[in-house]
Amino acid sequence: MKNAPNILIIDDEPNIHYSFQKMLPPDYSIHSAHSAEEGLAQIKSGNVDLVILDIRLAGMNGLEALQHIRQLDAHVPVIVITAYGTMNNAINAMKYGAFEYLPKPFEVDKMRETIEKALGHSRLGRRAVYLPTDDHASHDDSGDVIIGSSPAMQQVYKLIGQVAEQDVPVLIRGASGTGKELVARALTQHGKRAHQSFLAINCAALPDNLLESELFGYEKGAFTGASERRPGKFEQVHGGTLFLDEIGEMSLLTQAKILRVIQHGEFSRVGGKEIIQTDVRLLVATNRNLEDAITTGLFREDLYYRLNVITIHLPSLRERIEDIPELVNYFVSRYSKETGKDIKGIDPACLAKLSQYAWPGNVRQLENCIRRAVVLAKGATLTLDDLELDRIVHELGAASPRDFDEALQRLVTEVAEGRSDLKLWPEIEKLLVEKALQITKGNQVQAAKILGVHRNTLRNRMARYEIGEGGASQ
């Protein structure tokens, strides 16, 4: 592991410390404190990525310690454990900002899974997002940089500056791979809640019943397998910011509950009647046309207007080709450092060639291309052989942007002149899904990767357009 996480265990039982030493990978850095006071001193004096905290402690108890931890570091996740799993303890732990609450004795697999999730949120919450400067190298490697000086990106930066401190919902629109999560994190880090929790959820990555319980939590017995009460993200991130990516994939039922949170700051857990208050700033993102989704009854119009207070549109990479050299040079420098290679730059002819491709996966796809080239590079300068652009073109299923542009122009002209009554975006989307599945011979993981979308999103599109496993319409 590049940077071993620092995990602090605060518990007065020696066997608990021993259990975590045996349970976790040897390259994790495990620190022990046997009282709340000792644990708080360690948090003050060093970098801690995760705290595992017992409630029943001599002196200051765990719930009091949790409130002090939140004041010292709002981003460090805290997993609360206790042998006294009362309802009040669970409610108070989540109210005071615990990442998760687990009763003793805990299941080892469940604890490992929770620790990995918490560390992921810790890394995300601490990783800075820098807006462009004259010298990208001035930023350390602990953060990400939004790259681009084109007029389209300048407009994005202006909007971030204008709305970051305004505590209103923001709708971030753009195709997959354009950097929507980076913008959400930049809005948070430049806003009033910068020192509070930040959590990101990909709505397309979870089936809707799991998404609802993940967001709102559930009561014991709410469904099969709900053996205990579980708080949701709206409780965990109270006072902070919640980023919902791909909100267009959310069911109407879950949309209704989101609307209630926005309107009244309240919700109920799945299977529960208790009204829970929460104070959360909501940032959402989508690559879907929500207006079309409203027309087809897949998205609530009232929720759309609540979310659409401020909209930031992220341009596709083909809409800002002038940024490609800057992006390429940044990624070459970044991944050269990461891999320990001494790569000085990229062949100018190669750089020019990169600007000729459509990049349907946008910045994410370009980044992955450069990263792979850096890993495989044999010399100090990246060449066409290192980039394997012919392979990329084959994967995209298009010979060149010119071919794509000509086909698109023909399609638009036919619609504009009344020679076709099809709707452009669904038709193009359908063709892309069919082509990706044909190229990959029905491999949905590879097809989703080519399209730059999540596999669940691909499946949704296949169902919507009645596309079979091999890419043929049914």
CORVEN-V567618 format. One record per residue. N is the residue number from 1. SS is DSSP state (H for helix, E for strand, C for the rest). NEAR is the number of other ideal C-beta (glycine too) atoms within 12 Angstrom. Layout:
# CORVEN-V567618
n,ss,near
N,SS,NEAR
N,SS,NEAR
This chain:
# CORVEN-V567618
n,ss,near
1,C,14
2,C,12
3,C,18
4,C,18
5,C,31
6,E,28
7,E,42
8,E,42
9,E,40
10,E,47
11,C,37
12,C,29
13,C,23
14,H,13
15,H,16
16,H,30
17,H,25
18,H,15
19,H,23
20,H,33
21,H,19
22,H,16
23,H,26
24,C,29
25,C,18
26,C,11
27,C,13
28,C,26
29,E,25
30,E,32
31,E,31
32,E,28
33,E,35
34,C,23
35,C,26
36,H,33
37,H,22
38,H,25
39,H,39
40,H,33
41,H,22
42,H,30
43,H,34
44,H,19
45,H,16
46,C,19
47,C,23
48,C,35
49,C,37
50,E,43
51,E,46
52,E,50
53,E,50
54,E,43
55,C,36
56,C,28
57,C,32
58,C,17
59,C,18
60,C,26
61,C,27
62,H,40
63,H,33
64,H,25
65,H,41
66,H,42
67,H,25
68,H,28
69,H,40
70,H,32
71,H,19
72,H,26
73,C,30
74,C,31
75,C,38
76,C,42
77,E,42
78,E,49
79,E,46
80,E,45
81,E,40
82,E,34
83,C,21
84,C,21
85,C,24
86,C,18
87,H,19
88,H,17
89,H,31
90,H,31
91,H,26
92,H,24
93,H,42
94,H,36
95,H,27
96,C,34
97,C,40
98,C,41
99,C,44
100,E,36
101,E,42
102,E,37
103,E,28
104,C,25
105,C,16
106,C,28
107,C,16
108,H,16
109,H,12
110,H,22
111,H,29
112,H,24
113,H,18
114,H,32
115,H,35
116,H,26
117,H,25
118,H,35
119,H,33
120,H,22
121,H,34
122,H,33
123,H,27
124,H,31
125,H,36
126,H,32
127,C,28
128,E,25
129,E,33
130,E,27
131,C,32
132,C,27
133,C,16
134,C,10
135,C,11
136,H,27
137,H,16
138,H,12
139,C,24
140,C,15
141,C,20
142,C,17
143,E,23
144,E,31
145,E,35
146,C,39
147,C,37
148,C,37
149,C,25
150,C,26
151,H,15
152,H,25
153,H,35
154,H,20
155,H,21
156,H,38
157,H,30
158,H,15
159,H,27
160,H,35
161,H,19
162,H,18
163,H,30
164,C,31
165,C,19
166,C,20
167,C,24
168,C,24
169,C,35
170,E,41
171,E,40
172,E,42
173,E,34
174,C,36
175,C,37
176,C,39
177,C,33
178,C,42
179,C,44
180,H,40
181,H,34
182,H,42
183,H,43
184,H,42
185,H,39
186,H,38
187,H,43
188,H,42
189,H,33
190,C,27
191,C,28
192,C,20
193,C,32
194,C,25
195,C,21
196,C,29
197,C,42
198,E,40
199,E,42
200,E,36
201,E,42
202,E,32
203,H,37
204,H,32
205,H,24
206,C,25
207,C,18
208,H,23
209,H,22
210,H,26
211,H,32
212,H,34
213,H,32
214,H,34
215,H,44
216,H,39
217,C,35
218,E,31
219,C,26
220,C,20
221,C,16
222,C,24
223,C,18
224,C,9
225,C,14
226,C,20
227,C,16
228,C,25
229,C,32
230,E,37
231,C,40
232,C,40
233,H,39
234,H,41
235,H,43
236,H,43
237,C,41
238,C,35
239,C,31
240,C,37
241,E,44
242,E,42
243,E,41
244,E,45
245,E,40
246,C,34
247,H,44
248,H,40
249,H,39
250,C,43
251,C,28
252,H,23
253,H,19
254,H,35
255,H,35
256,H,22
257,H,34
258,H,41
259,H,28
260,H,26
261,H,37
262,H,35
263,H,18
264,H,17
265,C,21
266,E,23
267,E,36
268,C,28
269,C,36
270,E,32
271,C,24
272,C,26
273,C,11
274,C,20
275,C,15
276,E,32
277,E,19
278,C,37
279,C,26
280,C,38
281,E,39
282,E,42
283,E,46
284,E,48
285,E,43
286,E,42
287,C,41
288,C,35
289,C,23
290,H,32
291,H,21
292,H,20
293,H,29
294,H,22
295,H,14
296,C,17
297,C,12
298,C,25
299,C,35
300,C,28
301,H,20
302,H,18
303,H,36
304,H,32
305,H,19
306,H,28
307,H,36
308,C,27
309,C,21
310,E,27
311,E,28
312,E,39
313,E,27
314,C,40
315,C,30
316,C,33
317,H,40
318,H,29
319,H,25
320,H,32
321,H,28
322,H,20
323,H,36
324,H,38
325,H,27
326,H,29
327,H,40
328,H,39
329,H,28
330,H,34
331,H,40
332,H,40
333,H,30
334,H,27
335,H,28
336,H,28
337,H,21
338,H,19
339,H,21
340,C,11
341,C,24
342,C,15
343,C,32
344,C,16
345,E,25
346,E,36
347,C,25
348,H,17
349,H,17
350,H,30
351,H,30
352,H,17
353,H,28
354,H,38
355,C,27
356,C,24
357,C,36
358,C,35
359,C,42
360,C,39
361,C,32
362,H,36
363,H,43
364,H,32
365,H,35
366,H,43
367,H,33
368,H,24
369,H,39
370,H,42
371,H,29
372,H,23
373,H,37
374,H,34
375,H,23
376,H,21
377,C,30
378,C,14
379,C,18
380,C,17
381,E,25
382,E,39
383,C,23
384,H,22
385,H,19
386,H,30
387,H,34
388,C,22
389,H,32
390,H,15
391,H,19
392,H,30
393,H,26
394,H,15
395,H,29
396,H,31
397,C,27
398,C,27
399,C,19
400,C,20
401,H,26
402,H,14
403,H,18
404,H,26
405,H,18
406,H,15
407,H,23
408,H,23
409,H,16
410,H,18
411,H,23
412,H,20
413,H,15
414,H,17
415,H,19
416,H,14
417,C,11
418,C,9
419,C,12
420,C,15
421,C,11
422,C,18
423,C,19
424,H,22
425,H,23
426,H,21
427,H,22
428,H,26
429,H,31
430,H,26
431,H,28
432,H,37
433,H,40
434,H,30
435,H,27
436,H,38
437,H,33
438,H,23
439,H,25
440,C,27
441,C,15
442,C,21
443,C,20
444,H,29
445,H,19
446,H,19
447,H,36
448,H,30
449,H,26
450,H,37
451,H,42
452,C,34
453,C,39
454,C,27
455,H,25
456,H,26
457,H,34
458,H,36
459,H,25
460,H,31
461,H,36
462,H,32
463,H,17
464,H,23
465,C,26
466,C,15
467,E,29
468,C,17
469,C,22
470,C,21
471,C,32
472,C,18
473,E,18
474,C,13
